[in-house]
Amino acid sequence: MTILDKIVAHKKIEVAARKELLSVQDLEGRPLFDKEPVSAKSWITSPNRSGIIAEFKRQSPSKGLINGTAKVSDVAEGYYKAGASAMSVLTDQEFFGGTVDDLLAARSVSPVPIIRKDFIVDEYQIIEAKSIGADFILLIASCLTPEESKHYATLARNLGLQILLEVHDEQELEAHVCDKMDLIGVNNRNLKTFEVSIETSIRLAELIPNEYVKVSESGISNIENIKELKKYGYQGFLIGENFMKTEDPAKAAIDFMKQL
Ligand SMILES: O=C(O)c1ccccc1NCC(=O)[C@H](O)[C@H](O)COP(=O)(O)O
């Protein structure tokens, strides 16, 4: 069983329990459900921002504990001031130590588009994402069939949310891309070995149709990585650990983005 199989199996149980606690009607009644989403595509491609999607991540299966003390609202405020184009908030508790409350806290202080970073395996999670003020969602091709990807992307679109489709290889890209997606993310982390290589983004770049914003995810740790990825048409850069492993992720983001 791979780590992704474990996460997905756990997620299905978790979502079933969440549904018992709060119905879809309850989610639709939350005040943030009616908030107009901010366009991640516009912010990521804006010449006035950095293209960086800065992530709040306390822990991960590959690294264990990364940061047990940072306060999400401080980090969210700092990422915005640093020039981040978007923020990624892990809401998975079991494997990443995140919660939906983290996203709510980030939302309360930051105007940048926020992605609910989770393992979406049920419509409920997309409606929940809208109800906590997220602007875009992640669909991970390795967790879904192509039909599920399209179905969930259509639902998200109908709610006004944009969609970042994450792929790891050519096969996933070919099978899952559809006209409901907005951004295509190539994850540089091999989820079987946890090795990271930006060569994965470079290899897949020319296969991503031009109408999608290209995002490179994971293992980005310096400005040279970004300069290199830009040559291949990448406009979005998802960075988590490089900021979160420091005592002050907001300061790390400010120092990093100053160099761009
Ligand atoms: O990070 C992991 O260990 C991991 C394991 C299994 C599934 C997903 C995982 N990571 C999620 C991510 O996509 C990263 O948090 C994100 O791309 C940022 O990566 P990094 O800058 O390397 O922290």
The ligand as a Tripos MOL2 file, in Angstrom:
@<TRIPOS>MOLECULE
LIG
   23    23     1     0     0
SMALL
NO_CHARGES

@<TRIPOS>ATOM
      1 O1          5.0880   16.3030    1.3100 O.co2     1 LIG1
      2 C1          4.8270   15.0920    1.4370 C.2       1 LIG1
      3 O2          5.4860   14.3190    2.1360 O.co2     1 LIG1
      4 C2          3.6350   14.5010    0.7300 C.ar      1 LIG1
      5 C3          3.3660   13.1500    0.8600 C.ar      1 LIG1
      6 C4          2.2570   12.5860    0.2680 C.ar      1 LIG1
      7 C5          1.4070   13.3660   -0.4800 C.ar      1 LIG1
      8 C6          1.6580   14.7450   -0.6150 C.ar      1 LIG1
      9 C7          2.7620   15.2980   -0.0250 C.ar      1 LIG1
     10 N1          3.0180   16.6540   -0.1050 N.pl3     1 LIG1
     11 C8          2.0720   17.6220   -0.5060 C.3       1 LIG1
     12 C9          2.6300   18.6270   -1.4040 C.2       1 LIG1
     13 O3          2.1950   18.6480   -2.5310 O.2       1 LIG1
     14 C10         3.6520   19.6040   -0.9000 C.3       1 LIG1
     15 O4          3.2810   20.0010    0.3860 O.3       1 LIG1
     16 C11         3.7850   20.8640   -1.7530 C.3       1 LIG1
     17 O5          3.9640   20.5620   -3.0930 O.3       1 LIG1
     18 C12         4.9710   21.6970   -1.2580 C.3       1 LIG1
     19 O6          6.1560   20.9460   -1.3330 O.3       1 LIG1
     20 P1          7.4970   21.4030   -0.5850 P.3       1 LIG1
     21 O7          7.8300   22.7840   -1.0530 O.co2     1 LIG1
     22 O8          8.5310   20.4240   -0.9980 O.co2     1 LIG1
     23 O9          7.2080   21.3820    0.8670 O.co2     1 LIG1
@<TRIPOS>BOND
     1     1     2 2
     2     2     3 1
     3     2     4 1
     4     4     5 ar
     5     4     9 ar
     6     5     6 ar
     7     6     7 ar
     8     7     8 ar
     9     8     9 ar
    10     9    10 1
    11    10    11 1
    12    11    12 1
    13    12    13 2
    14    12    14 1
    15    14    15 1
    16    14    16 1
    17    16    17 1
    18    16    18 1
    19    18    19 1
    20    19    20 1
    21    20    21 2
    22    20    22 1
    23    20    23 1
@<TRIPOS>SUBSTRUCTURE
     1 LIG1         1 GROUP 0 **** ****
